[in-house]
Amino acid sequence: MKWDPGKYLEFADLRARPFHELVARIGARSPRRVVDLGCGPGNLTAVLAKRWPGARLEAVDGSAEMVAAARAAGIAAEVGDVREWVPEPDTDVVVSNAVLQWVPGHRELLRRWAGALPAGAWLAVQVPGNGASPFHAVVRELARSPEWVNQLGDVVWREEVDDPRGYADPLADAGCAVDAWETTYLHRVAGPGAVLEWVTGTVLRPVRAALDDVAWDRFRAELAPRLAEAYPSRSDGSTWFPFRRVFVVARV
């Protein structure tokens, strides 16, 4: 599946807020190496470079399109699979923002990273926790309808993430000091079809990959009124869009 950096950045300010709140809880002062796993288009990786200008910055993403965008922004990013990433001995900060919800078995991955990092290192992770939200339910319902089930019945993604304690317990058992929490943001998005555009940049990626252009346009046209019903507009045309995030910051 390809990522569209431009589509993803349409809501850059709202998508960035959890990142800033996550990184604010990292207490590292002079880390030797800072790693951004799932760096995307590099706009937030630049924040890490600014906060720790003396650190060696390592940026990895599984999407060649995102890595190209990051490089164009001046970030020396590399294409890589976070499941195969191994920390260098001088890695003092690892950040993974809105990535691990795409990775089956990521709980074990966190344990492995914690065990491989040096004493005193920081591991900070944020994942969306919206598997039970209306927009996921609406997308699944449409994809499994008679018209679409043959093309989409097996491709609609549902994030499988834990609550904060589900991440805190194994990291605490590994000897880490852990800070874990969750926040449901009430985003106010503007314009007709804003929720559809948001999910097009993330949740609908597997759907887009499975359909040709004509079918994709038809699917979006059928999805739009369902999302509008689930997320009704205010009188001024804006829409309240609740979005849950789960955070964990661990110090090895």
C-alpha positions in Angstrom: 0.0 0.0 0.0 1.2 3.5 -0.9 1.1 6.5 1.4 0.2 9.9 0.1 2.2 12.5 2.1 0.1 15.4 0.8 -3.2 13.8 1.9 -1.7 12.8 5.2 -0.6 16.4 5.8 -4.0 17.9 5.1 -4.7 17.8 8.9 -1.0 18.3 9.9 -1.7 20.5 12.9 -4.3 18.1 14.4 -2.2 15.0 13.7 0.9 16.7 15.3 -0.7 17.5 18.6 -0.3 14.0 20.1 3.3 13.9 19.0 4.1 17.1 20.9 2.4 15.9 24.0 4.2 12.5 23.8 7.6 14.0 23.3 7.0 16.5 26.1 7.1 13.6 28.5 10.6 12.5 27.5 13.2 13.7 30.0 16.3 13.1 28.0 18.7 16.1 28.1 21.7 15.3 25.9 20.9 12.0 24.1 23.5 10.6 21.8 21.1 9.1 19.2 17.5 9.9 18.7 15.4 7.6 16.5 12.1 8.3 14.8 10.4 5.0 13.8 7.7 5.7 11.3 9.0 9.2 10.5 6.4 9.9 7.7 7.1 13.0 5.7 9.6 14.2 8.2 7.7 17.3 9.5 7.7 15.9 13.1 11.2 14.4 12.9 12.4 18.0 12.4 11.0 18.8 15.8 13.2 16.1 17.4 16.2 17.5 15.6 15.5 21.0 16.9 15.0 19.8 20.5 18.2 17.7 20.5 20.5 19.4 18.0 23.6 17.6 19.3 22.1 14.1 18.8 22.6 11.8 15.8 19.2 11.6 14.2 17.9 8.3 12.7 14.6 8.3 10.8 12.9 5.2 9.4 9.7 4.6 7.5 8.2 1.7 5.6 6.8 3.9 2.8 9.1 5.0 0.0 6.8 7.9 -0.7 7.0 9.1 2.9 10.8 8.7 2.9 11.1 10.7 -0.3 9.0 13.5 1.2 11.2 13.5 4.4 14.3 13.6 2.3 12.9 16.5 0.4 12.4 18.3 3.7 16.0 17.8 4.7 15.7 14.7 6.8 18.1 11.8 6.2 15.4 9.2 6.3 15.7 5.6 5.2 13.2 3.0 4.1 12.9 0.2 6.6 10.6 -2.2 8.5 10.2 -1.2 12.1 9.7 -4.9 12.9 13.3 -5.5 11.8 14.8 -2.4 13.4 17.5 -3.0 16.1 18.8 -0.1 18.2 22.5 0.9 18.0 24.3 0.9 21.3 24.2 4.7 21.6 20.4 4.9 21.2 19.0 7.1 24.0 15.6 8.1 22.6 13.2 6.1 20.5 9.9 7.7 19.3 7.2 5.9 17.4 4.2 8.1 16.7 1.0 6.6 15.2 2.8 3.7 13.6 2.5 0.5 15.7 -1.3 0.2 15.3 -0.4 -1.0 11.8 2.0 -3.7 13.1 0.6 -7.1 14.3 2.4 -8.3 17.4 3.7 -4.8 18.3 3.4 -5.5 22.1 6.2 -8.1 21.8 8.1 -5.6 19.7 8.0 -3.0 22.5 9.4 -5.6 25.0 12.2 -6.4 22.6 13.1 -2.8 22.1 13.1 -2.2 25.8 15.4 -5.1 26.4 17.8 -4.0 23.7 18.1 -0.3 24.7 20.8 0.9 27.0 20.1 1.8 30.6 18.5 5.2 30.9 17.1 5.2 27.4 13.6 6.5 26.6 11.0 4.8 24.6 7.9 6.9 23.6 5.0 5.5 21.7 1.6 6.8 20.6 -1.1 4.9 18.8 -4.7 5.7 17.8 -7.3 3.7 19.7 -10.4 4.0 17.5 -11.2 0.5 16.5 -14.7 0.8 18.0 -15.3 4.3 16.7 -18.2 5.2 14.3 -15.9 5.8 11.3 -14.3 2.3 11.6 -17.8 0.7 11.9 -19.1 2.6 8.9 -16.2 1.7 6.7 -16.4 -2.0 7.8 -20.1 -2.1 7.2 -19.8 -0.7 3.7 -16.8 -2.9 2.7 -18.7 -6.0 3.8 -21.9 -5.1 2.0 -23.0 -7.3 -1.0 -21.6 -4.8 -3.5 -18.1 -4.7 -2.0 -17.5 -7.8 0.0 -15.8 -9.7 -2.9 -13.3 -6.9 -3.4 -12.9 -5.6 0.2 -14.1 -8.2 2.7 -10.6 -9.2 3.7 -8.8 -5.9 3.3 -10.5 -3.5 5.7 -8.1 -2.8 8.5 -9.1 -2.6 12.2 -6.5 -1.4 14.6 -5.8 -3.7 17.5 -4.3 -1.7 20.3 -4.3 -2.0 24.1 -5.5 0.5 26.7 -2.7 2.3 28.6 -2.3 -0.5 31.2 -1.9 -3.1 28.4 1.3 -1.3 27.4 2.4 -0.2 30.8 2.4 -3.7 32.5 4.8 -5.5 30.2 7.2 -2.5 30.1 7.1 -2.3 33.9 7.7 -6.0 34.1 10.8 -5.4 32.0 12.1 -3.0 34.6 11.1 0.3 33.0 9.7 3.3 34.7 6.4 3.9 32.8 4.1 6.8 32.2 1.0 5.7 30.3 -2.3 7.5 29.5 -5.0 8.1 27.0 -6.7 11.2 25.6 -9.8 11.6 23.4 -9.4 14.7 21.4 -12.5 16.5 20.1 -11.2 17.8 16.8 -13.2 20.5 15.1 -12.7 19.8 11.3 -14.0 22.3 8.7 -15.6 21.9 5.3 -17.9 19.3 3.7 -16.6 15.8 3.8 -13.8 16.6 6.3 -14.1 13.3 8.1 -14.0 11.5 4.8 -10.8 13.3 3.9 -9.2 12.5 7.3 -9.9 8.7 6.9 -8.8 8.8 3.3 -5.3 9.7 4.5 -5.1 6.7 6.9 -7.8 4.1 7.4 -8.9 3.9 3.8 -5.4 3.2 2.5 -6.0 -0.6 2.2 -9.3 0.1 0.4 -7.6 2.5 -2.1 -5.0 -0.1 -2.8 -7.6 -2.8 -3.6 -9.7 -0.7 -6.0 -9.2 0.8 -9.4 -9.9 4.5 -9.9 -13.5 4.1 -10.9 -14.4 1.8 -8.0 -12.5 4.0 -5.6 -14.5 7.0 -6.5 -17.7 5.0 -6.2 -16.8 3.7 -2.8 -16.0 7.2 -1.5 -19.3 8.5 -2.9 -21.2 5.7 -1.0 -19.2 6.3 2.1 -19.6 10.0 2.3 -23.3 10.2 3.3 -22.8 7.4 5.9 -19.9 9.4 7.5 -22.0 12.6 7.4 -24.8 10.8 9.3 -22.4 9.4 11.9 -20.7 12.8 12.3 -23.3 15.5 11.6 -22.1 19.0 10.8 -22.7 22.0 13.0 -24.7 25.0 11.7 -21.4 26.7 10.7 -20.4 23.7 8.5 -17.7 22.4 10.9 -17.8 18.9 12.4 -16.8 17.5 15.8 -14.6 14.5 15.3 -13.7 12.6 18.5 -10.3 10.8 18.2 -8.8 8.6 20.9 -5.0 8.2 21.4 -3.0 5.9 23.7 0.4 7.0 25.0 3.2 5.2 26.8 6.6 6.7 27.7 9.1 4.3 29.3 12.6 4.8 30.7 14.8 1.7 30.6 
